[in-house]
Amino acid sequence: MVNVDLSPNELKLLKCLKEGPLSPHETSLKSDLGEKEVMSAASWLRSKGLVDISEESKIFLFPNDEGKKYAEQGLPERRAVEWLNQMGESLVDELPLDDNEKKVVIGWLKRKKFAELEKTDEGLKLIPTGNVDETPDENVLVILSRKPMTEEEIDKEGLALLKGRQLLSTKEEVSRIFNLTEEGQNFDITDVDENLVGELTPEMIQSGAWKDKNFQRYSADTGVEASDFATLHPLTRFTEEIRSIFLQMGFTEIEGDYVESAFWNMDVLFIPQDHPARELQDTFYLSEPASFVINDDELLEKVKAIHEDGGDTESVGWGSDWSKEAAQQALLRTHTTVGTIRYLSENPEPPIRVFSVGRVFRREALDSTHLPEFTQVEGIIVEPEANFGMLIGVLKEFYRRMGFHDVRVRPAYFPYTEPSLEVEVRFGDRWLELGGAGIFRPEVTAPFGIEHPVLAWGLGLERLAMLHLGIKDIRMLYQSDLQWLKETV
């Protein structure tokens, strides 16, 4: 039995439910309370163990704006076949449809066997088959335009066709039922003082009326549902934490553009033009703009010479012909190092300590640990006395401030750093690789006249965030899971 008093609204709700389960609307009518008051009282009674609230969610489908248009006018293939049956054979361009509809109608005419396609010198010709049978999607679209329905109520074939054409929208409706718990059934409401006051007002104090009132008692142990409030996304907060660490360590933040030329993204970093990372299956190349004009002929010649035979460095280069056209291709940057090398080209003199946090794009398969679009954290140090030991020390300090005290490095290979390393941190009983680092090769720094060592590193922000937030699927960071977002505030 609960040892707290009930508010007047809670008492009204409890009396109504003694007669049986009710919905919020039914309870509102019986108790003369508004539905918001009913829900508030029910929530409190649930926290006191007297009422159970059961919920059932249903997803209803209905046509979106494009679907409504087709429900009224008919699907493009229906209007097209009616035109063909009146006019006979017709060129696709002659159909009384808009340009967007013409792009999709041919496939649907063939799929529904309304027409055959024939190539002619004048263009693609449509020949009606005589079949004008109504298809399931047409019937479902009309029905849903009159009344939203759940998937269980709709013809499966017609629904699949409409979903594939993205002609439907959804809305969720939640129905609730209030039930008394066993303790609520046994609760004796005759012993409850119906005249209890739940709120002390200024007027009561001023008039002294509070002296003659009986006030509702409250339990300090009563659970209160968490309230929703606006806050930053966990990934945003984590990114700001990383920025703060770099700033505390004396670094300055720089930014760069998403769209770059292969020259700045690859060639100046001494990545060979036949490297697998430059293939279409690994890099997003653009069609507009398809290329950039590199106007710095002197820099072009230096990079060309370094790639082919090492130029003025002691390197032998890659020993293959270098293509200016390939270097000028436009792409989405594959790393933030492109912003770093651009900064160094304009600021070659030490001391330099800069970092960047930005989006990069690669043709990665989407799974629990990979995304085609992700965030990279990049940092460089340029100082006369900079060395490999300093690089390792800076990285260990950064990860220590992130909460990883057990850090190790192991040798690695990257085209534009030598020596190179990969950083690993202990997580549980495993070692996890979180990023790469090294000292820029002379082939990278020579074209810009940089004479001092350049310590550089890069790490994937999302993978680090997964460890920090304790999640196993990287896709969680970009899904609108409200429950997870509330729990990780």
C-alpha positions as CSV (number, residue, x, y, z in Angstrom):
1,M,0.0,0.0,0.0
2,V,1.4,3.4,-0.9
3,N,2.1,5.7,2.0
4,V,1.5,9.0,0.3
5,D,-1.7,11.0,-0.3
6,L,-3.3,11.3,-3.7
7,S,-4.0,14.6,-5.5
8,P,-7.6,15.4,-6.4
9,N,-6.8,14.6,-10.1
10,E,-5.2,11.3,-9.1
11,L,-8.2,10.4,-7.0
12,K,-10.6,11.2,-9.8
13,L,-8.6,9.0,-12.2
14,L,-8.4,6.1,-9.7
15,K,-12.2,6.2,-9.2
16,C,-12.8,6.1,-12.9
17,L,-10.5,3.1,-13.4
18,K,-12.3,1.1,-10.6
19,E,-14.9,0.5,-13.3
20,G,-12.4,-0.9,-15.8
21,P,-9.6,0.0,-18.2
22,L,-10.0,3.3,-20.1
23,S,-8.3,5.2,-22.8
24,P,-7.1,8.8,-22.1
25,H,-10.0,10.2,-24.0
26,E,-12.5,8.0,-22.3
27,T,-11.0,8.9,-18.9
28,S,-11.1,12.6,-19.7
29,L,-14.9,12.4,-20.5
30,K,-15.6,10.4,-17.3
31,S,-13.5,12.6,-15.0
32,D,-14.2,16.0,-16.5
33,L,-10.4,16.5,-16.7
34,G,-8.4,17.6,-19.8
35,E,-6.4,14.9,-21.5
36,K,-3.1,16.5,-20.4
37,E,-4.3,16.5,-16.8
38,V,-5.4,12.9,-17.2
39,M,-1.9,11.9,-18.6
40,S,-0.1,13.7,-15.8
41,A,-2.3,12.0,-13.1
42,A,-1.8,8.6,-14.7
43,S,2.0,9.1,-14.8
44,W,2.0,9.9,-11.1
45,L,-0.2,6.9,-10.3
46,R,2.1,4.7,-12.3
47,S,5.1,5.9,-10.3
48,K,3.2,5.0,-7.2
49,G,2.5,1.5,-8.4
50,L,-1.3,2.0,-8.7
51,V,-1.8,2.3,-12.5
52,D,-0.3,0.6,-15.5
53,I,-0.2,2.4,-18.8
54,S,0.0,0.1,-21.9
55,E,0.9,1.5,-25.2
56,E,0.4,0.2,-28.8
57,S,2.0,2.0,-31.7
58,K,0.7,1.7,-35.3
59,I,2.3,3.0,-38.4
60,F,-0.1,4.4,-41.0
61,L,0.7,4.9,-44.7
62,F,-0.6,7.7,-46.9
63,P,0.4,9.3,-50.3
64,N,3.0,12.0,-50.2
65,D,2.6,15.1,-52.4
66,E,3.7,13.2,-55.6
67,G,1.5,10.2,-54.6
68,K,-1.5,12.5,-54.1
69,K,-1.0,14.0,-57.6
70,Y,-0.9,10.5,-59.2
71,A,-3.9,9.4,-57.1
72,E,-5.9,12.2,-58.8
73,Q,-4.4,12.2,-62.3
74,G,-3.3,8.6,-62.6
75,L,0.2,7.1,-62.7
76,P,2.4,8.2,-65.6
77,E,2.2,4.8,-67.3
78,R,-1.6,4.8,-67.0
79,R,-1.9,8.1,-68.7
80,A,0.7,7.0,-71.3
81,V,-1.1,3.8,-72.2
82,E,-4.5,5.6,-72.5
83,W,-2.8,8.0,-74.9
84,L,-1.2,5.2,-76.8
85,N,-4.5,3.3,-77.1
86,Q,-6.0,6.4,-78.7
87,M,-3.1,7.5,-80.8
88,G,-1.5,4.2,-81.7
89,E,2.2,4.0,-81.9
90,S,4.0,7.0,-80.5
91,L,7.5,8.4,-79.9
92,V,8.4,8.7,-76.2
93,D,9.0,12.5,-76.7
94,E,5.4,12.9,-77.9
95,L,3.8,11.5,-74.7
96,P,1.7,14.1,-72.9
97,L,3.9,13.8,-69.8
98,D,6.4,16.1,-68.1
99,D,10.2,15.5,-68.5
100,N,10.5,13.8,-65.1
101,E,7.7,11.4,-65.9
102,K,9.1,10.5,-69.3
103,K,12.3,9.4,-67.6
104,V,10.5,6.7,-65.6
105,V,7.5,5.8,-67.7
106,I,9.3,3.6,-70.2
107,G,10.4,1.1,-67.6
108,W,6.9,1.0,-66.0
109,L,5.2,0.5,-69.4
110,K,7.4,-2.4,-70.1
111,R,7.2,-3.9,-66.6
112,K,3.4,-3.8,-66.7
113,K,3.4,-5.0,-70.3
114,F,1.4,-2.0,-71.5
115,A,3.8,-1.3,-74.4
116,E,6.8,-2.6,-76.3
117,L,9.8,-0.4,-77.1
118,E,11.3,-0.1,-80.6
119,K,14.4,1.9,-81.7
120,T,13.9,4.0,-84.8
121,D,15.8,6.7,-86.6
122,E,13.3,9.3,-85.2
123,G,13.9,8.1,-81.6
124,L,12.4,5.5,-79.2
125,K,8.9,4.4,-80.3
126,L,6.3,2.9,-78.0
127,I,3.9,0.2,-79.4
128,P,0.8,-0.6,-77.2
129,T,0.3,-4.2,-76.4
130,G,-3.5,-3.9,-75.8
131,N,-3.1,-4.7,-72.2
132,V,-4.9,-2.1,-70.0
133,D,-5.5,-4.1,-66.8
134,E,-5.5,-2.2,-63.6
135,T,-2.4,-3.0,-61.5
136,P,-2.3,-3.4,-57.7
137,D,-0.4,-0.2,-57.0
138,E,-3.0,1.9,-58.7
139,N,-5.8,0.5,-56.6
140,V,-3.8,0.9,-53.3
141,L,-2.8,4.5,-54.2
142,V,-6.4,5.5,-54.6
143,I,-7.5,3.7,-51.4
144,L,-4.7,5.3,-49.3
145,S,-5.6,8.7,-50.7
146,R,-9.0,8.3,-49.1
147,K,-7.9,6.8,-45.8
148,P,-4.5,6.1,-44.2
149,M,-4.0,2.4,-43.4
150,T,-1.5,0.1,-41.8
151,E,0.6,-2.3,-43.9
152,E,-1.4,-5.3,-42.6
153,E,-4.5,-3.8,-44.2
154,I,-2.9,-3.2,-47.7
155,D,-2.3,-5.5,-50.6
156,K,1.3,-6.5,-50.3
157,E,2.2,-6.4,-54.1
158,G,0.7,-3.0,-54.6
159,L,2.4,-1.6,-51.4
160,A,5.8,-2.9,-52.5
161,L,5.5,-1.1,-55.9
162,L,4.5,2.2,-54.3
163,K,7.3,2.0,-51.7
164,G,9.8,1.4,-54.4
165,R,8.6,4.5,-56.2
166,Q,8.8,6.5,-53.0
167,L,5.2,7.7,-53.3
168,L,4.2,7.1,-49.7
169,S,4.7,8.8,-46.3
170,T,4.1,7.4,-42.8
171,K,2.8,8.7,-39.5
172,E,2.8,7.0,-36.2
173,E,-0.2,6.8,-33.9
174,V,0.2,5.6,-30.3
175,S,-2.9,4.4,-28.4
176,R,-2.8,4.1,-24.6
177,I,-4.9,2.2,-22.1
178,F,-4.9,2.8,-18.3
179,N,-5.3,-0.3,-16.1
180,L,-5.3,-0.6,-12.3
181,T,-2.4,-2.7,-11.0
182,E,-3.2,-5.3,-8.3
183,E,-2.2,-2.7,-5.7
184,G,-4.5,-0.2,-7.4
185,Q,-7.4,-2.7,-7.3
186,N,-6.9,-3.2,-3.6
187,F,-6.4,0.5,-2.8
188,D,-9.2,1.7,-0.5
189,I,-10.2,5.1,-1.9
190,T,-12.8,5.6,0.9
191,D,-10.0,6.4,3.3
192,V,-8.7,9.2,1.1
193,D,-9.4,12.8,2.1
194,E,-10.9,14.3,-1.0
195,N,-10.3,17.8,0.3
196,L,-6.6,17.6,0.4
197,V,-4.8,20.6,-1.0
198,G,-1.8,19.9,-3.3
199,E,-0.5,23.4,-3.7
200,L,0.2,26.2,-1.3
201,T,-0.6,29.5,-2.9
202,P,0.5,33.1,-2.0
203,E,-3.2,33.9,-1.4
204,M,-3.5,31.2,1.2
205,I,-0.4,32.5,3.0
206,Q,-1.6,36.2,3.0
207,S,-5.1,35.3,4.2
208,G,-4.1,32.7,6.6
209,A,-6.5,30.2,5.0
210,W,-3.7,27.6,4.9
211,K,-4.2,27.0,8.7
212,D,-7.6,25.3,8.0
213,K,-6.4,23.2,5.1
214,N,-5.2,19.6,4.9
215,F,-2.2,19.4,2.6
216,Q,-1.2,16.4,0.5
217,R,1.9,14.6,1.8
218,Y,4.7,13.8,-0.6
219,S,7.2,11.0,-0.6
220,A,10.9,11.9,-1.3
221,D,11.2,8.4,-2.8
222,T,8.7,8.9,-5.5
223,G,10.3,8.5,-8.9
224,V,10.0,11.3,-11.4
225,E,10.2,10.7,-15.2
226,A,13.1,12.4,-16.8
227,S,12.2,15.6,-18.7
228,D,13.3,16.2,-22.2
229,F,15.6,19.2,-22.8
230,A,17.7,20.4,-25.7
231,T,21.4,19.5,-25.7
232,L,24.3,19.0,-28.1
233,H,24.6,15.7,-29.9
234,P,27.1,13.3,-28.2
235,L,29.3,13.4,-31.3
236,T,29.3,17.2,-31.3
237,R,30.2,17.3,-27.7
238,F,33.0,14.8,-28.2
239,T,34.3,16.9,-31.2
240,E,34.4,20.0,-29.0
241,E,36.3,18.1,-26.4
242,I,39.0,17.1,-28.9
243,R,39.2,20.7,-30.1
244,S,39.7,21.8,-26.5
245,I,42.5,19.4,-26.0
246,F,44.4,20.6,-29.1
247,L,43.9,24.2,-28.1
248,Q,45.2,23.5,-24.6
249,M,48.3,21.9,-26.1
250,G,49.1,25.1,-28.0
251,F,47.6,24.2,-31.5
252,T,45.7,26.5,-33.8
253,E,42.7,25.2,-35.8
254,I,42.6,25.5,-39.7
255,E,39.9,24.6,-42.2
256,G,39.8,23.4,-45.8
257,D,37.4,22.8,-48.7
258,Y,35.5,19.5,-49.3
259,V,36.1,19.7,-53.1
260,E,39.8,19.5,-54.2
261,S,41.9,18.6,-57.1
262,A,43.8,15.3,-57.2
263,F,47.0,17.5,-57.4
264,W,46.6,18.8,-53.9
265,N,44.8,15.7,-52.5
266,M,47.3,13.2,-53.9
267,D,50.2,14.4,-56.1
268,V,51.8,17.0,-53.8
269,L,51.7,14.3,-51.0
270,F,53.8,12.0,-53.3
271,I,50.9,9.5,-53.8
272,P,51.7,7.8,-57.1
273,Q,49.2,8.2,-59.9
274,D,48.7,4.4,-60.2
275,H,48.1,4.0,-56.4
276,P,44.9,1.9,-55.7
277,A,43.5,4.7,-53.5
278,R,43.1,6.8,-56.7
279,E,40.8,4.3,-58.4
280,L,37.1,5.0,-58.9
281,Q,36.2,2.3,-56.5
282,D,38.0,4.1,-53.7
283,T,37.6,7.9,-54.5
284,F,34.6,10.0,-55.3
285,Y,35.4,11.9,-58.5
286,L,33.2,14.8,-59.6
287,S,31.5,15.4,-63.0
288,E,30.9,19.1,-62.3
289,P,33.4,20.5,-62.0
290,A,35.3,17.7,-63.6
291,S,38.7,19.3,-63.2
292,F,40.6,22.3,-61.9
293,V,43.2,24.3,-63.7
294,I,46.5,24.4,-61.8
295,N,48.0,27.8,-62.7
296,D,51.3,27.4,-60.8
297,D,53.5,26.0,-63.6
298,E,56.7,26.1,-61.4
299,L,55.0,24.0,-58.7
300,L,53.6,21.6,-61.3
301,E,57.1,21.1,-62.8
302,K,58.6,20.4,-59.4
303,V,55.9,17.9,-58.4
304,K,56.2,16.2,-61.9
305,A,59.9,15.9,-61.6
306,I,59.7,14.4,-58.1
307,H,57.2,11.8,-59.2
308,E,59.1,10.8,-62.3
309,D,62.7,10.7,-61.0
310,G,62.9,12.4,-57.6
311,G,63.7,15.9,-58.9
312,D,66.2,17.8,-56.7
313,T,65.7,15.4,-53.8
314,E,67.7,12.3,-53.2
315,S,64.7,10.2,-54.1
316,V,64.4,8.3,-57.4
317,G,60.7,9.0,-57.6
318,W,58.2,6.5,-58.9
319,G,59.8,6.0,-62.2
320,S,56.7,6.5,-64.3
321,D,55.3,9.3,-66.5
322,W,53.3,11.9,-64.6
323,S,50.0,13.2,-66.1
324,K,48.9,16.8,-65.6
325,E,45.4,15.9,-66.7
326,A,45.1,13.2,-64.0
327,A,46.4,15.7,-61.4
328,Q,43.7,18.2,-62.3
329,Q,40.8,15.9,-61.8
330,A,38.2,17.2,-59.3
331,L,37.2,15.0,-56.3
332,L,35.9,15.0,-52.8
333,R,38.8,15.1,-50.4
334,T,39.9,11.7,-49.0
335,H,41.7,13.1,-46.0
336,T,42.2,16.4,-44.2
337,T,46.0,16.3,-45.0
338,V,45.1,18.2,-48.2
339,G,44.2,21.2,-46.0
340,T,47.4,20.8,-44.0
341,I,49.7,20.8,-47.1
342,R,47.9,23.8,-48.5
343,Y,48.5,25.6,-45.2
344,L,52.2,24.6,-45.3
345,S,52.6,25.8,-48.9
346,E,51.5,29.3,-47.7
347,N,53.3,29.2,-44.3
348,P,56.5,27.2,-44.7
349,E,58.4,28.8,-41.8
350,P,58.4,27.4,-38.3
351,P,57.2,27.3,-35.6
352,I,53.9,25.7,-36.7
353,R,51.4,23.8,-34.6
354,V,48.0,23.5,-36.3
355,F,45.1,21.0,-36.4
356,S,41.9,20.4,-38.3
357,V,38.7,18.5,-37.7
358,G,36.7,17.9,-40.9
359,R,34.7,15.6,-43.2
360,V,36.4,13.3,-45.6
361,F,34.9,11.0,-48.2
362,R,35.9,7.5,-49.4
363,R,34.1,4.7,-51.2
364,E,33.8,2.5,-48.2
365,A,31.3,-0.3,-47.7
366,L,28.8,0.8,-45.1
367,D,29.0,-1.5,-42.0
368,S,29.4,-1.4,-38.3
369,T,32.9,0.1,-38.4
370,H,33.0,1.9,-41.8
371,L,31.2,4.9,-43.3
372,P,31.7,6.5,-46.8
373,E,31.6,9.9,-45.1
374,F,33.4,10.4,-41.8
375,T,35.4,12.9,-39.8
376,Q,39.2,13.0,-39.6
377,V,41.3,14.8,-37.0
378,E,44.6,16.0,-38.4
379,G,47.6,17.7,-36.7
380,I,51.1,18.8,-37.6
381,I,54.1,20.3,-35.9
382,V,57.0,22.1,-37.7
383,E,60.0,22.9,-35.6
384,P,63.8,22.9,-36.1
385,E,64.3,20.3,-33.4
386,A,61.2,18.2,-34.1
387,N,61.8,14.4,-34.2
388,F,60.2,11.0,-34.1
389,G,60.4,10.9,-30.3
390,M,58.5,14.2,-30.0
391,L,55.8,12.9,-32.3
392,I,55.3,9.8,-30.2
393,G,55.2,11.9,-27.0
394,V,52.6,14.4,-28.4
395,L,50.4,11.5,-29.5
396,K,50.6,9.7,-26.1
397,E,49.8,13.0,-24.4
398,F,46.8,13.6,-26.6
399,Y,45.4,10.1,-26.0
400,R,46.1,10.4,-22.3
401,R,44.0,13.5,-22.1
402,M,41.3,11.6,-24.0
403,G,41.3,9.0,-21.2
404,F,43.5,6.3,-22.8
405,H,46.6,5.7,-20.6
406,D,47.8,2.5,-22.2
407,V,49.1,3.6,-25.7
408,R,51.6,2.0,-28.0
409,V,52.9,2.5,-31.5
410,R,54.0,0.1,-34.2
411,P,55.8,0.6,-37.6
412,A,53.5,1.4,-40.6
413,Y,53.7,2.6,-44.2
414,F,52.2,5.7,-45.8
415,P,53.2,7.2,-49.1
416,Y,53.9,10.6,-47.8
417,T,55.6,10.0,-44.4
418,E,58.8,8.2,-43.5
419,P,59.3,6.9,-40.8
420,S,55.6,6.1,-40.2
421,L,53.7,4.6,-37.4
422,E,50.2,3.5,-36.3
423,V,48.8,4.3,-32.8
424,E,47.1,1.7,-30.8
425,V,45.3,2.0,-27.5
426,R,44.2,-0.8,-25.1
427,F,40.5,-1.1,-24.8
428,G,39.4,-3.9,-22.4
429,D,41.6,-6.8,-23.3
430,R,42.3,-5.7,-26.9
431,W,44.6,-3.3,-28.7
432,L,42.7,-1.1,-31.2
433,E,44.3,0.9,-34.1
434,L,43.1,4.5,-34.0
435,G,45.3,6.5,-36.5
436,G,48.5,6.9,-38.5
437,A,51.4,9.3,-38.1
438,G,54.9,10.0,-39.3
439,I,57.3,12.6,-40.6
440,F,56.6,14.1,-44.0
441,R,59.0,12.8,-46.7
442,P,61.4,15.3,-48.5
443,E,59.4,14.6,-51.7
444,V,56.4,16.3,-50.0
445,T,58.2,19.3,-48.4
446,A,60.8,20.1,-51.0
447,P,58.5,21.8,-53.6
448,F,57.5,24.3,-50.9
449,G,61.0,25.0,-49.6
450,I,60.2,23.6,-46.2
451,E,63.6,22.8,-44.6
452,H,62.5,21.6,-41.1
453,P,60.9,18.3,-40.0
454,V,57.1,18.1,-40.3
455,L,55.4,15.8,-37.8
456,A,52.0,14.8,-38.9
457,W,49.2,12.5,-37.8
458,G,45.6,11.7,-38.5
459,L,42.9,9.7,-36.8
460,G,39.2,8.8,-37.4
461,L,37.0,10.8,-35.0
462,E,34.0,8.3,-35.2
463,R,36.1,5.3,-34.3
464,L,37.5,7.1,-31.3
465,A,34.0,8.3,-30.4
466,M,32.8,4.7,-30.4
467,L,35.2,3.8,-27.7
468,H,34.5,7.0,-25.7
469,L,30.7,6.5,-25.9
470,G,30.8,2.7,-25.5
471,I,29.0,1.8,-28.8
472,K,29.8,-1.1,-31.2
473,D,28.1,0.2,-34.4
474,I,29.5,3.4,-35.9
475,R,26.1,4.0,-37.6
476,M,24.6,4.7,-34.2
477,L,26.4,8.1,-34.2
478,Y,24.2,9.3,-37.1
479,Q,20.9,7.6,-36.4
480,S,18.0,9.5,-34.6
481,D,17.6,7.0,-31.8
482,L,16.0,9.3,-29.2
483,Q,16.4,6.8,-26.4
484,W,20.1,6.5,-26.9
485,L,20.5,10.3,-27.3
486,K,18.7,10.8,-23.9
487,E,20.8,8.2,-22.2
488,T,24.1,9.7,-23.5
489,V,23.4,13.3,-22.5
